[in-house]
Amino acid sequence: MYAVQYSDFGKGTTSTVRIEGAPPAQASPITIRLAEAIGRASIGSRFRGIDLARVAPFGWDRVYVFRDTTGEEIQKRLGFDWPGAPPAVPRSGERESLIAFADGGRVAQSAFFSDAVGHLDCLGAERGYPRGTRFVVRYTRQAHVPYLATAPPDPAQQACLRAVGA
């Protein structure tokens, strides 16, 4: 239920409106913590490091980033069946990546991450990244757009970062 204030010629009454259906969308805690970490990175170079163990404070041993792929390809890269895998990344009409935290042979948690906050595009390691990998935020020279990368970046990331001007 939601209370809605409206104007009825100065009387200022309140009506109650019942809205049926799904509850309002909520952002994943992973998405919120990663967005906050990327935001802090803009303060200065000493804040550019991102500790994914703090972003995702639960049990996991590898993190995977998926972009422009299908659910079938996601499961192939993971090396195990993931019943919750989305049919495609990004979702229709979205500009996003999927970050999935694996613990052994299961996905512990995952979250979609919007390009509007930061780009994960250059993080495409086939086998993901082990817990403890150092991640940093790099910015494009022209528009100061944040891209997450490992430190140091592997050759594929270097090519990606060069291509986007970061």
C-alpha positions in Angstrom: 0.0 0.0 0.0 1.1 3.5 -0.8 -0.2 6.8 0.6 -0.4 9.4 -2.1 -0.8 13.2 -1.5 -2.7 15.0 -4.1 -4.2 18.4 -4.6 -8.0 18.7 -4.5 -8.4 22.5 -4.6 -6.5 23.2 -1.4 -8.1 20.6 0.9 -4.9 18.5 0.9 -6.5 15.2 1.6 -4.7 11.8 1.4 -5.9 8.8 -0.4 -4.6 5.2 0.0 -3.9 3.4 -3.2 -3.4 -0.3 -3.4 -0.9 -1.4 -6.0 -1.0 -5.1 -7.0 1.8 -7.1 -8.5 5.5 -7.4 -7.9 7.2 -5.3 -5.2 9.4 -2.4 -6.4 12.7 -3.5 -7.8 15.6 -3.4 -5.4 19.3 -3.2 -6.2 21.5 -6.1 -5.2 23.7 -5.4 -2.2 26.6 -6.5 -4.4 25.7 -3.9 -7.0 25.4 -1.2 -4.3 28.8 -2.0 -2.7 30.5 -2.2 -6.1 28.9 1.1 -7.2 30.1 2.8 -4.0 33.6 1.5 -4.5 33.7 2.7 -8.1 32.4 6.1 -6.9 35.1 6.4 -4.2 37.7 5.7 -6.9 37.0 9.1 -8.4 38.2 10.8 -5.2 41.8 9.9 -6.0 44.3 7.3 -6.9 44.6 5.8 -3.4 40.9 4.8 -3.6 41.2 3.2 -7.0 41.8 -0.3 -5.7 38.7 -2.5 -5.2 38.6 -5.4 -2.9 35.9 -7.7 -4.2 36.0 -9.8 -1.0 34.6 -6.6 0.7 32.1 -6.0 -2.1 30.9 -9.7 -1.8 31.4 -10.6 1.9 30.4 -14.3 1.7 32.0 -17.5 0.6 33.3 -17.6 -2.9 36.5 -18.7 -4.6 36.2 -17.3 -8.2 34.4 -14.3 -9.7 33.2 -14.3 -13.4 32.1 -11.4 -15.5 29.7 -12.1 -18.4 28.9 -9.8 -21.3 27.2 -10.3 -24.7 26.6 -14.0 -24.1 23.9 -16.6 -23.5 22.9 -18.7 -20.5 24.3 -21.7 -22.2 27.7 -20.1 -22.8 27.7 -18.8 -19.1 27.3 -22.4 -17.9 30.0 -23.6 -20.2 32.5 -21.0 -18.9 31.5 -21.8 -15.3 32.1 -25.5 -15.9 28.9 -26.5 -14.1 25.1 -26.3 -14.3 23.6 -23.0 -13.0 19.8 -23.3 -12.9 19.5 -19.5 -12.2 21.6 -18.4 -15.2 19.8 -15.7 -17.2 18.9 -16.5 -20.8 21.2 -13.7 -22.1 23.5 -10.9 -20.9 22.7 -8.1 -21.2 19.0 -8.4 -20.6 16.9 -6.9 -23.4 17.2 -3.2 -23.7 19.9 -3.0 -20.9 23.6 -2.0 -21.1 25.0 -4.1 -18.4 27.3 -7.0 -17.3 26.6 -9.9 -15.0 29.0 -10.6 -12.2 28.8 -14.1 -10.7 30.6 -15.3 -7.6 31.3 -19.0 -7.6 32.0 -21.2 -4.7 33.1 -24.6 -5.8 30.5 -26.0 -8.2 27.8 -23.4 -7.5 27.0 -19.7 -8.0 26.9 -18.3 -4.5 25.5 -14.9 -5.7 25.3 -12.8 -8.8 24.2 -9.4 -9.8 23.7 -7.3 -13.0 25.8 -4.2 -13.1 24.9 -1.2 -15.2 27.3 0.5 -17.6 25.9 3.8 -16.3 27.8 3.2 -13.0 31.0 1.6 -14.4 32.1 -0.8 -17.1 33.1 -4.4 -16.5 33.5 -5.1 -20.2 37.3 -5.7 -20.1 37.0 -8.4 -17.4 36.4 -11.4 -19.7 38.9 -14.0 -18.4 37.5 -17.4 -19.5 38.2 -19.0 -16.1 37.2 -16.0 -14.1 39.4 -14.5 -11.4 40.4 -16.1 -8.1 39.5 -14.5 -4.8 42.3 -12.2 -3.8 42.8 -10.8 -7.4 43.6 -7.1 -7.2 41.1 -5.0 -9.1 41.5 -1.3 -9.9 39.3 1.4 -11.5 40.8 2.9 -14.7 39.3 6.0 -16.4 38.9 6.8 -20.0 40.9 9.9 -21.0 38.1 11.7 -22.8 35.0 11.3 -20.7 36.4 9.9 -17.5 34.3 6.8 -17.7 35.3 4.1 -15.1 36.4 0.6 -16.2 37.2 -2.1 -13.8 40.4 -4.1 -14.5 42.9 -6.3 -12.8 46.2 -5.0 -11.6 48.2 -5.6 -13.6 45.8 -6.1 -16.6 46.3 -9.2 -18.7 47.0 -8.8 -22.5 43.3 -9.0 -23.4 42.4 -6.4 -20.8 45.2 -4.1 -22.0 43.8 -4.3 -25.6 40.3 -3.6 -24.3 41.4 -0.7 -22.2 43.4 0.8 -25.1 40.4 0.4 -27.4 38.2 2.5 -25.0 40.9 5.0 -24.2 41.5 4.0 -20.5 
